Amino acid sequence: MIIEKNKTDIEKNKTDIEKNKKDKEKKQLLLRLSSSLWEELASWAEDDFRSINGQIEYLLHECVKKRKKTSKKSAE
């Protein structure tokens, strides 16, 4: 049992390492925003001690996580 658990842990770690490598490979995206939206994001980013780019990435990441959770619940 312990050996099987260790094998599972090792496979999970390999998967996590591969995911981290993919996360470091950033894609560039040209994004056009209205001035008012830009100002709102800039203010929000400053409150959270992030760059505007970092804030947009954070918000998109959170939306994707929320969508995945919603998809899992609806599939059940």
N, CA, C and O atoms as CSV, one atom per row, in Angstrom:
chain,resi,resn,atom,element,x,y,z
A,1,MET,N,N,0.806,-1.195,0.000
A,1,MET,CA,C,0.000,0.000,0.000
A,1,MET,C,C,0.849,1.259,0.000
A,1,MET,O,O,0.569,2.200,-0.743
A,2,ILE,N,N,1.887,1.283,0.831
A,2,ILE,CA,C,2.746,2.454,0.916
A,2,ILE,C,C,3.446,2.690,-0.414
A,2,ILE,O,O,3.585,3.831,-0.855
A,3,ILE,N,N,3.888,1.608,-1.054
A,3,ILE,CA,C,4.572,1.731,-2.338
A,3,ILE,C,C,3.629,2.311,-3.389
A,3,ILE,O,O,4.025,3.174,-4.173
A,4,GLU,N,N,2.378,1.838,-3.407
A,4,GLU,CA,C,1.405,2.362,-4.368
A,4,GLU,C,C,1.142,3.841,-4.123
A,4,GLU,O,O,1.034,4.619,-5.072
A,5,LYS,N,N,1.037,4.234,-2.858
A,5,LYS,CA,C,0.817,5.645,-2.527
A,5,LYS,C,C,1.999,6.478,-2.982
A,5,LYS,O,O,1.816,7.563,-3.533
A,6,ASN,N,N,3.208,5.984,-2.759
A,6,ASN,CA,C,4.397,6.711,-3.191
A,6,ASN,C,C,4.437,6.860,-4.709
A,6,ASN,O,O,4.813,7.914,-5.222
A,7,LYS,N,N,4.047,5.799,-5.432
A,7,LYS,CA,C,3.998,5.881,-6.888
A,7,LYS,C,C,3.002,6.934,-7.327
A,7,LYS,O,O,3.269,7.700,-8.252
A,8,THR,N,N,1.854,6.977,-6.667
A,8,THR,CA,C,0.829,7.974,-6.985
A,8,THR,C,C,1.359,9.377,-6.717
A,8,THR,O,O,1.153,10.286,-7.522
A,9,ASP,N,N,2.036,9.554,-5.594
A,9,ASP,CA,C,2.615,10.854,-5.248
A,9,ASP,C,C,3.665,11.282,-6.269
A,9,ASP,O,O,3.722,12.449,-6.654
A,10,ILE,N,N,4.488,10.344,-6.700
A,10,ILE,CA,C,5.523,10.646,-7.690
A,10,ILE,C,C,4.879,11.078,-9.005
A,10,ILE,O,O,5.315,12.056,-9.613
A,11,GLU,N,N,3.851,10.365,-9.447
A,11,GLU,CA,C,3.166,10.729,-10.688
A,11,GLU,C,C,2.518,12.108,-10.574
A,11,GLU,O,O,2.549,12.897,-11.519
A,12,LYS,N,N,1.932,12.391,-9.413
A,12,LYS,CA,C,1.313,13.698,-9.192
A,12,LYS,C,C,2.369,14.793,-9.248
A,12,LYS,O,O,2.137,15.849,-9.838
A,13,ASN,N,N,3.526,14.551,-8.639
A,13,ASN,CA,C,4.611,15.528,-8.672
A,13,ASN,C,C,5.103,15.774,-10.091
A,13,ASN,O,O,5.384,16.913,-10.461
A,14,LYS,N,N,5.208,14.710,-10.891
A,14,LYS,CA,C,5.620,14.861,-12.293
A,14,LYS,C,C,4.614,15.721,-13.046
A,14,LYS,O,O,4.992,16.591,-13.832
A,15,THR,N,N,3.340,15.474,-12.804
A,15,THR,CA,C,2.287,16.250,-13.455
A,15,THR,C,C,2.367,17.715,-13.036
A,15,THR,O,O,2.233,18.609,-13.872
A,16,ASP,N,N,2.584,17.964,-11.746
A,16,ASP,CA,C,2.704,19.330,-11.244
A,16,ASP,C,C,3.893,20.046,-11.868
A,16,ASP,O,O,3.795,21.223,-12.215
A,17,ILE,N,N,5.016,19.348,-12.013
A,17,ILE,CA,C,6.214,19.934,-12.615
A,17,ILE,C,C,5.942,20.303,-14.071
A,17,ILE,O,O,6.321,21.385,-14.518
A,18,GLU,N,N,5.289,19.411,-14.811
A,18,GLU,CA,C,4.962,19.696,-16.206
A,18,GLU,C,C,4.016,20.889,-16.312
A,18,GLU,O,O,4.163,21.728,-17.201
A,19,LYS,N,N,3.053,20.959,-15.409
A,19,LYS,CA,C,2.111,22.083,-15.415
A,19,LYS,C,C,2.844,23.386,-15.121
A,19,LYS,O,O,2.573,24.404,-15.759
A,20,ASN,N,N,3.768,23.367,-14.165
A,20,ASN,CA,C,4.525,24.565,-13.832
A,20,ASN,C,C,5.370,25.033,-15.007
A,20,ASN,O,O,5.511,26.236,-15.226
A,21,LYS,N,N,5.935,24.098,-15.766
A,21,LYS,CA,C,6.705,24.465,-16.949
A,21,LYS,C,C,5.805,25.165,-17.960
A,21,LYS,O,O,6.196,26.173,-18.549
A,22,LYS,N,N,4.600,24.632,-18.163
A,22,LYS,CA,C,3.658,25.243,-19.095
A,22,LYS,C,C,3.238,26.626,-18.625
A,22,LYS,O,O,3.083,27.543,-19.432
A,23,ASP,N,N,3.051,26.775,-17.306
A,23,ASP,CA,C,2.649,28.064,-16.754
A,23,ASP,C,C,3.714,29.131,-16.966
A,23,ASP,O,O,3.390,30.309,-17.112
A,24,LYS,N,N,4.975,28.730,-16.985
A,24,LYS,CA,C,6.052,29.692,-17.177
A,24,LYS,C,C,6.155,30.132,-18.630
A,24,LYS,O,O,6.683,31.206,-18.915
A,25,GLU,N,N,5.658,29.318,-19.547
A,25,GLU,CA,C,5.670,29.668,-20.962
A,25,GLU,C,C,4.476,30.581,-21.220
A,25,GLU,O,O,3.354,30.108,-21.405
A,26,LYS,N,N,4.719,31.884,-21.232
A,26,LYS,CA,C,3.634,32.855,-21.379
A,26,LYS,C,C,3.397,33.155,-22.856
A,26,LYS,O,O,4.332,33.247,-23.651
A,27,LYS,N,N,2.145,33.301,-23.190
A,27,LYS,CA,C,1.753,33.720,-24.527
A,27,LYS,C,C,1.452,35.211,-24.492
A,27,LYS,O,O,0.933,35.719,-23.498
A,28,GLN,N,N,1.768,35.898,-25.550
A,28,GLN,CA,C,1.485,37.322,-25.631
A,28,GLN,C,C,0.123,37.529,-26.258
A,28,GLN,O,O,-0.302,36.771,-27.130
A,29,LEU,N,N,-0.555,38.570,-25.798
A,29,LEU,CA,C,-1.898,38.856,-26.273
A,29,LEU,C,C,-2.083,40.358,-26.353
A,29,LEU,O,O,-1.815,41.075,-25.389
A,30,LEU,N,N,-2.535,40.830,-27.486
A,30,LEU,CA,C,-2.863,42.238,-27.631
A,30,LEU,C,C,-4.304,42.413,-27.171
A,30,LEU,O,O,-5.206,41.750,-27.682
A,31,LEU,N,N,-4.519,43.293,-26.221
A,31,LEU,CA,C,-5.845,43.491,-25.647
A,31,LEU,C,C,-6.180,44.965,-25.668
A,31,LEU,O,O,-5.427,45.786,-25.145
A,32,ARG,N,N,-7.292,45.301,-26.261
A,32,ARG,CA,C,-7.731,46.693,-26.304
A,32,ARG,C,C,-8.834,46.873,-25.275
A,32,ARG,O,O,-9.804,46.116,-25.249
A,33,LEU,N,N,-8.677,47.886,-24.424
A,33,LEU,CA,C,-9.642,48.163,-23.368
A,33,LEU,C,C,-10.070,49.619,-23.439
A,33,LEU,O,O,-9.316,50.480,-23.892
A,34,SER,N,N,-11.282,49.882,-22.989
A,34,SER,CA,C,-11.720,51.268,-22.891
A,34,SER,C,C,-10.926,51.952,-21.784
A,34,SER,O,O,-10.399,51.290,-20.890
A,35,SER,N,N,-10.845,53.255,-21.847
A,35,SER,CA,C,-10.103,54.010,-20.831
A,35,SER,C,C,-10.700,53.801,-19.447
A,35,SER,O,O,-9.972,53.675,-18.463
A,36,SER,N,N,-12.019,53.764,-19.375
A,36,SER,CA,C,-12.659,53.610,-18.062
A,36,SER,C,C,-12.362,52.231,-17.462
A,36,SER,O,O,-12.110,52.122,-16.262
A,37,LEU,N,N,-12.389,51.183,-18.282
A,37,LEU,CA,C,-12.072,49.848,-17.782
A,37,LEU,C,C,-10.605,49.776,-17.358
A,37,LEU,O,O,-10.280,49.186,-16.328
A,38,TRP,N,N,-9.728,50.377,-18.152
A,38,TRP,CA,C,-8.310,50.414,-17.811
A,38,TRP,C,C,-8.100,51.066,-16.446
A,38,TRP,O,O,-7.348,50.556,-15.616
A,39,GLU,N,N,-8.765,52.189,-16.222
A,39,GLU,CA,C,-8.619,52.901,-14.955
A,39,GLU,C,C,-9.132,52.062,-13.782
A,39,GLU,O,O,-8.516,52.039,-12.716
A,40,GLU,N,N,-10.256,51.377,-13.980
A,40,GLU,CA,C,-10.792,50.503,-12.927
A,40,GLU,C,C,-9.822,49.372,-12.614
A,40,GLU,O,O,-9.567,49.072,-11.448
A,41,LEU,N,N,-9.286,48.750,-13.649
A,41,LEU,CA,C,-8.316,47.663,-13.450
A,41,LEU,C,C,-7.038,48.164,-12.788
A,41,LEU,O,O,-6.470,47.487,-11.931
A,42,ALA,N,N,-6.590,49.350,-13.188
A,42,ALA,CA,C,-5.372,49.923,-12.607
A,42,ALA,C,C,-5.568,50.187,-11.120
A,42,ALA,O,O,-4.683,49.909,-10.310
A,43,SER,N,N,-6.718,50.717,-10.770
A,43,SER,CA,C,-7.018,50.991,-9.365
A,43,SER,C,C,-7.090,49.697,-8.554
A,43,SER,O,O,-6.543,49.608,-7.455
A,44,TRP,N,N,-7.768,48.705,-9.109
A,44,TRP,CA,C,-7.916,47.406,-8.453
A,44,TRP,C,C,-6.551,46.736,-8.287
A,44,TRP,O,O,-6.240,46.180,-7.233
A,45,ALA,N,N,-5.744,46.800,-9.349
A,45,ALA,CA,C,-4.403,46.198,-9.301
A,45,ALA,C,C,-3.565,46.867,-8.215
A,45,ALA,O,O,-2.845,46.195,-7.476
A,46,GLU,N,N,-3.659,48.163,-8.123
A,46,GLU,CA,C,-2.901,48.883,-7.095
A,46,GLU,C,C,-3.338,48.459,-5.697
A,46,GLU,O,O,-2.502,48.285,-4.810
A,47,ASP,N,N,-4.637,48.292,-5.499
A,47,ASP,CA,C,-5.159,47.834,-4.200
A,47,ASP,C,C,-4.612,46.456,-3.832
A,47,ASP,O,O,-4.362,46.169,-2.661
A,48,ASP,N,N,-4.428,45.606,-4.847
A,48,ASP,CA,C,-3.948,44.237,-4.624
A,48,ASP,C,C,-2.428,44.099,-4.774
A,48,ASP,O,O,-1.892,42.991,-4.739
A,49,PHE,N,N,-1.735,45.248,-4.944
A,49,PHE,CA,C,-0.276,45.263,-5.109
A,49,PHE,C,C,0.169,44.412,-6.292
A,49,PHE,O,O,1.126,43.644,-6.196
A,50,ARG,N,N,-0.538,44.561,-7.408
A,50,ARG,CA,C,-0.188,43.852,-8.643
A,50,ARG,C,C,-0.021,44.859,-9.776
A,50,ARG,O,O,-0.485,45.996,-9.694
A,51,SER,N,N,0.647,44.417,-10.826
A,51,SER,CA,C,0.663,45.201,-12.058
A,51,SER,C,C,-0.696,45.013,-12.728
A,51,SER,O,O,-1.451,44.112,-12.364
A,52,ILE,N,N,-1.000,45.852,-13.691
A,52,ILE,CA,C,-2.273,45.683,-14.405
A,52,ILE,C,C,-2.275,44.356,-15.141
A,52,ILE,O,O,-3.279,43.643,-15.140
A,53,ASN,N,N,-1.161,44.023,-15.767
A,53,ASN,CA,C,-1.051,42.734,-16.449
A,53,ASN,C,C,-1.271,41.584,-15.472
A,53,ASN,O,O,-2.004,40.638,-15.764
A,54,GLY,N,N,-0.631,41.675,-14.312
A,54,GLY,CA,C,-0.786,40.644,-13.284
A,54,GLY,C,C,-2.215,40.535,-12.796
A,54,GLY,O,O,-2.710,39.440,-12.530
A,55,GLN,N,N,-2.881,41.683,-12.679
A,55,GLN,CA,C,-4.279,41.684,-12.233
A,55,GLN,C,C,-5.180,41.010,-13.266
A,55,GLN,O,O,-6.038,40.201,-12.912
A,56,ILE,N,N,-4.988,41.338,-14.522
A,56,ILE,CA,C,-5.796,40.726,-15.587
A,56,ILE,C,C,-5.558,39.218,-15.612
A,56,ILE,O,O,-6.508,38.443,-15.723
A,57,GLU,N,N,-4.302,38.801,-15.510
A,57,GLU,CA,C,-3.983,37.373,-15.498
A,57,GLU,C,C,-4.629,36.685,-14.291
A,57,GLU,O,O,-5.185,35.594,-14.420
A,58,TYR,N,N,-4.554,37.321,-13.129
A,58,TYR,CA,C,-5.167,36.775,-11.914
A,58,TYR,C,C,-6.675,36.612,-12.101
A,58,TYR,O,O,-7.233,35.562,-11.783
A,59,LEU,N,N,-7.329,37.644,-12.612
A,59,LEU,CA,C,-8.780,37.587,-12.799
A,59,LEU,C,C,-9.184,36.501,-13.792
A,59,LEU,O,O,-10.160,35.785,-13.567
A,60,LEU,N,N,-8.447,36.379,-14.874
A,60,LEU,CA,C,-8.737,35.331,-15.852
A,60,LEU,C,C,-8.544,33.947,-15.237
A,60,LEU,O,O,-9.349,33.044,-15.464
A,61,HIS,N,N,-7.477,33.785,-14.459
A,61,HIS,CA,C,-7.211,32.510,-13.793
A,61,HIS,C,C,-8.358,32.153,-12.839
A,61,HIS,O,O,-8.804,31.006,-12.806
A,62,GLU,N,N,-8.828,33.124,-12.075
A,62,GLU,CA,C,-9.930,32.885,-11.142
A,62,GLU,C,C,-11.216,32.507,-11.886
A,62,GLU,O,O,-11.958,31.632,-11.441
A,63,CYS,N,N,-11.470,33.156,-12.997
A,63,CYS,CA,C,-12.659,32.830,-13.796
A,63,CYS,C,C,-12.590,31.406,-14.340
A,63,CYS,O,O,-13.590,30.688,-14.346
A,64,VAL,N,N,-11.420,31.007,-14.792
A,64,VAL,CA,C,-11.256,29.645,-15.315
A,64,VAL,C,C,-11.472,28.628,-14.200
A,64,VAL,O,O,-12.139,27.615,-14.411
A,65,LYS,N,N,-10.911,28.884,-13.004
A,65,LYS,CA,C,-11.116,27.974,-11.866
A,65,LYS,C,C,-12.601,27.871,-11.522
A,65,LYS,O,O,-13.117,26.780,-11.279
A,66,LYS,N,N,-13.275,29.005,-11.504
A,66,LYS,CA,C,-14.708,29.019,-11.171
A,66,LYS,C,C,-15.505,28.241,-12.216
A,66,LYS,O,O,-16.430,27.503,-11.877
A,67,ARG,N,N,-15.146,28.409,-13.471
A,67,ARG,CA,C,-15.835,27.698,-14.553
A,67,ARG,C,C,-15.645,26.188,-14.426
A,67,ARG,O,O,-16.582,25.417,-14.632
A,68,LYS,N,N,-14.416,25.772,-14.083
A,68,LYS,CA,C,-14.148,24.342,-13.905
A,68,LYS,C,C,-14.977,23.767,-12.775
A,68,LYS,O,O,-15.510,22.663,-12.893
A,69,LYS,N,N,-15.092,24.508,-11.672
A,69,LYS,CA,C,-15.895,24.048,-10.539
A,69,LYS,C,C,-17.357,23.930,-10.947
A,69,LYS,O,O,-18.016,22.950,-10.603
A,70,THR,N,N,-17.864,24.903,-11.665
A,70,THR,CA,C,-19.243,24.896,-12.122
A,70,THR,C,C,-19.493,23.738,-13.077
A,70,THR,O,O,-20.541,23.095,-13.016
A,71,SER,N,N,-18.532,23.471,-13.960
A,71,SER,CA,C,-18.673,22.371,-14.917
A,71,SER,C,C,-18.735,21.025,-14.198
A,71,SER,O,O,-19.520,20.152,-14.571
A,72,LYS,N,N,-17.909,20.860,-13.170
A,72,LYS,CA,C,-17.906,19.603,-12.408
A,72,LYS,C,C,-19.236,19.389,-11.701
A,72,LYS,O,O,-19.754,18.273,-11.674
A,73,LYS,N,N,-19.796,20.466,-11.121
A,73,LYS,CA,C,-21.071,20.352,-10.405
A,73,LYS,C,C,-22.206,20.017,-11.363
A,73,LYS,O,O,-23.073,19.211,-11.023
A,74,SER,N,N,-22.224,20.608,-12.536
A,74,SER,CA,C,-23.301,20.352,-13.486
A,74,SER,C,C,-23.193,18.956,-14.095
A,74,SER,O,O,-24.197,18.384,-14.521
A,75,ALA,N,N,-21.980,18.409,-14.138
A,75,ALA,CA,C,-21.779,17.061,-14.689
A,75,ALA,C,C,-22.266,15.973,-13.722
A,75,ALA,O,O,-22.555,14.848,-14.131
A,76,GLU,N,N,-22.349,16.325,-12.451
A,76,GLU,CA,C,-22.745,15.320,-11.443
A,76,GLU,C,C,-24.212,15.111,-11.373
A,76,GLU,O,O,-24.683,14.300,-10.576
